[in-house]
């Protein structure tokens, strides 16, 4: 079998644009019953490589367009025109320079590659720090599925998302994702992420009261240019 060594390719001044659809809901169950907030946001974002060398880059993210198809409070909407900066290496390990993600689910915009060569069917596990919720890091178990049948420049990956290391007891499966990587320019072509997470929320003002939360998040990202 062929072995592959995957790395992101950095070119100063390069801009990549995506269309992103984020759907889902946030539910909260307490003594007064259940409340539910739907999520349905269409966005267009750009990734601009501000500076780089072979191994590391500073990427400027800009939300060019954001439209909500449901009643979402303005303060929860992505801010159009605002820039967010991400530092990433050629493996896809990244952090937000200002400590805040550009939009909900932004941590999934790049996948993480292993340092070593891999072949079809190989898997690897990597920890991802969720910048928009620093208290909840998660883990991805990636798998190399192979080349796209219609376009040999595209490589298909899948992953399962866990609350802890997937090989440890008590780790919860939070969802799954798929990524398509473009070999010609060494960047993500498209991706889809499906997350379902349930958790308990203590209320500091009322000791002993615990609310049950449930987040369903679907993020579909398609390359425009």
C-alpha positions as CSV (number, residue, x, y, z in Angstrom):
1,X,0.0,0.0,0.0
2,X,1.0,3.6,-0.6
3,X,2.1,5.6,2.4
4,X,1.3,9.3,2.7
5,X,2.9,12.1,4.7
6,X,0.3,14.8,5.2
7,X,1.2,18.5,5.8
8,X,-0.6,21.8,5.3
9,X,1.0,24.0,2.7
10,X,1.6,27.7,3.6
11,X,1.9,30.5,1.0
12,X,2.0,34.1,2.3
13,X,-0.9,36.1,1.0
14,X,-3.0,33.1,0.0
15,X,-6.7,33.4,0.7
16,X,-9.2,30.5,1.0
17,X,-12.9,31.1,1.2
18,X,-15.6,28.8,2.5
19,X,-19.4,28.6,2.8
20,X,-20.4,27.3,6.3
21,X,-23.8,26.1,7.4
22,X,-24.2,25.6,11.2
23,X,-27.4,24.0,12.4
24,X,-28.6,22.4,15.6
25,X,-30.0,23.4,18.9
26,X,-29.3,24.1,22.6
27,X,-31.7,22.6,25.1
28,X,-31.9,23.2,28.8
29,X,-34.0,21.1,31.2
30,X,-34.8,22.4,34.7
31,X,-37.6,22.5,37.3
32,X,-39.6,24.9,35.2
33,X,-39.4,22.6,32.2
34,X,-37.5,22.5,28.9
35,X,-36.3,25.5,26.9
36,X,-34.9,25.1,23.4
37,X,-32.9,27.5,21.2
38,X,-32.5,26.6,17.6
39,X,-29.3,27.2,15.6
40,X,-29.4,27.9,11.9
41,X,-26.6,30.2,10.6
42,X,-25.3,30.5,7.1
43,X,-21.8,32.1,6.8
44,X,-19.1,32.9,4.3
45,X,-15.6,33.1,5.8
46,X,-12.2,33.8,4.5
47,X,-8.8,32.4,5.7
48,X,-5.9,34.7,4.8
49,X,-2.3,33.6,5.4
50,X,-0.7,36.7,6.9
51,X,2.8,35.3,7.6
52,X,4.4,31.9,7.4
53,X,7.4,29.7,7.1
54,X,7.5,26.1,6.1
55,X,6.3,24.9,9.5
56,X,4.1,27.6,10.9
57,X,1.6,30.3,9.9
58,X,-0.5,33.1,11.2
59,X,-4.0,32.9,9.6
60,X,-6.4,35.8,9.6
61,X,-10.0,34.6,9.7
62,X,-12.8,37.0,8.6
63,X,-16.5,36.4,8.7
64,X,-17.6,38.0,5.4
65,X,-21.3,37.1,5.7
66,X,-23.6,35.7,8.4
67,X,-27.3,35.2,8.1
68,X,-29.6,33.5,10.7
69,X,-32.6,31.5,9.5
70,X,-34.1,31.5,13.0
71,X,-34.5,33.9,16.0
72,X,-30.9,34.1,17.4
73,X,-30.0,36.9,19.9
74,X,-27.7,39.4,18.2
75,X,-25.0,38.9,20.8
76,X,-24.8,35.2,19.9
77,X,-24.4,35.8,16.2
78,X,-20.9,35.8,14.5
79,X,-19.7,39.4,14.0
80,X,-19.4,40.2,10.3
81,X,-16.2,41.9,9.3
82,X,-14.4,41.1,12.5
83,X,-11.0,39.4,12.2
84,X,-9.7,36.5,14.3
85,X,-6.2,35.2,14.3
86,X,-5.1,31.6,14.4
87,X,-1.5,30.3,14.8
88,X,-1.1,26.8,13.3
89,X,1.7,24.5,12.3
90,X,1.9,22.3,9.3
91,X,0.2,19.4,11.2
92,X,-2.9,21.5,11.9
93,X,-2.2,22.0,15.6
94,X,-3.6,25.5,16.2
95,X,-4.6,28.1,18.8
96,X,-6.5,31.3,18.6
97,X,-4.1,34.2,19.2
98,X,-6.6,36.3,21.0
99,X,-8.0,33.3,22.9
100,X,-11.4,33.4,21.2
101,X,-12.8,31.4,18.3
102,X,-14.3,33.2,15.4
103,X,-17.5,31.3,15.4
104,X,-19.1,28.3,17.1
105,X,-17.4,25.1,15.8
106,X,-14.4,26.9,14.4
107,X,-12.0,24.5,16.1
108,X,-13.1,21.9,13.5
109,X,-12.1,24.0,10.5
110,X,-8.7,22.3,10.3
111,X,-8.0,18.6,11.0
112,X,-4.9,17.3,12.7
113,X,-2.3,15.1,10.9
114,X,0.1,12.7,12.6
115,X,3.9,13.3,12.4
116,X,4.5,10.0,10.7
117,X,3.5,8.5,7.4
118,X,0.1,6.7,7.2
119,X,-1.6,4.4,4.8
120,X,-5.2,3.7,4.0
121,X,-7.0,2.3,7.1
122,X,-4.6,3.8,9.6
123,X,-6.0,5.7,12.6
124,X,-4.5,8.2,15.1
125,X,-5.7,10.1,18.1
126,X,-5.1,13.8,18.8
127,X,-6.3,16.1,21.5
128,X,-8.0,19.3,20.4
129,X,-8.3,22.3,22.7
130,X,-11.7,23.9,22.2
131,X,-11.0,27.6,22.4
132,X,-14.6,28.7,22.6
133,X,-15.1,26.4,25.7
134,X,-11.7,26.1,27.4
135,X,-13.1,23.8,30.1
136,X,-13.9,21.1,27.6
137,X,-11.1,19.8,25.5
138,X,-11.9,16.8,23.2
139,X,-10.2,14.1,21.3
140,X,-10.5,13.0,17.6
141,X,-9.7,9.5,16.4
142,X,-8.9,10.1,12.7
143,X,-8.9,7.5,10.0
144,X,-7.4,7.7,6.5
145,X,-10.2,6.3,4.2
146,X,-8.5,6.8,0.8
147,X,-8.7,8.9,-2.4
148,X,-11.8,10.3,-3.9
149,X,-12.9,8.1,-6.8
150,X,-13.7,11.0,-9.1
151,X,-10.8,13.3,-8.2
152,X,-7.4,11.8,-7.3
153,X,-6.2,15.1,-5.8
154,X,-8.7,14.7,-3.0
155,X,-8.1,12.5,0.1
156,X,-10.9,11.4,2.4
157,X,-10.7,11.2,6.2
158,X,-13.2,10.4,8.9
159,X,-13.1,10.9,12.6
160,X,-14.9,10.1,15.8
161,X,-15.1,12.8,18.5
162,X,-14.7,11.9,22.2
163,X,-14.8,13.8,25.5
164,X,-11.6,12.1,26.6
165,X,-9.0,9.8,25.1
166,X,-11.1,7.1,23.3
167,X,-9.0,4.3,24.8
168,X,-9.7,5.3,28.4
169,X,-12.8,4.2,30.4
170,X,-15.5,6.8,30.7
171,X,-14.7,8.6,27.5
172,X,-18.0,9.6,25.8
173,X,-18.5,9.6,22.0
174,X,-19.7,13.1,21.1
175,X,-20.0,12.7,17.4
176,X,-18.2,12.2,14.1
177,X,-16.8,14.2,11.2
178,X,-15.5,13.8,7.6
179,X,-12.8,15.9,5.9
180,X,-11.7,16.1,2.3
181,X,-8.0,17.2,1.9
182,X,-6.8,18.7,-1.4
183,X,-3.3,17.4,-2.3
184,X,-2.7,20.0,-5.0
185,X,-2.6,23.0,-2.6
186,X,-2.5,21.0,0.7
187,X,-5.6,22.5,2.3
188,X,-9.1,21.4,3.5
189,X,-11.6,21.2,0.6
190,X,-14.7,20.5,2.6
191,X,-15.8,19.0,5.9
192,X,-18.9,18.0,7.9
193,X,-19.1,17.7,11.7
194,X,-21.9,16.1,13.7
195,X,-21.8,16.6,17.5
196,X,-24.3,15.7,20.3
197,X,-23.3,16.5,23.8
198,X,-25.2,16.2,27.1
199,X,-24.0,17.7,30.3
200,X,-25.0,18.9,33.8
201,X,-24.9,22.7,34.7
202,X,-24.8,23.7,38.4
203,X,-26.5,27.0,39.4
204,X,-24.2,28.9,41.7
205,X,-27.0,31.1,43.1
206,X,-29.0,27.9,44.1
207,X,-26.7,25.3,45.6
208,X,-28.0,21.8,44.9
209,X,-29.8,22.8,41.7
210,X,-28.5,21.1,38.6
211,X,-29.7,21.8,35.1
212,X,-29.4,19.4,32.2
213,X,-28.1,20.8,29.0
214,X,-27.9,19.2,25.5
215,X,-26.2,20.7,22.5
216,X,-26.6,19.4,19.0
217,X,-24.3,21.0,16.4
218,X,-23.9,20.3,12.7
219,X,-21.2,22.2,10.8
220,X,-20.9,21.8,7.0
221,X,-18.0,23.6,5.4
222,X,-17.7,23.8,1.6
223,X,-14.8,25.6,-0.3
224,X,-15.7,28.5,-2.5
225,X,-12.2,29.4,-3.8
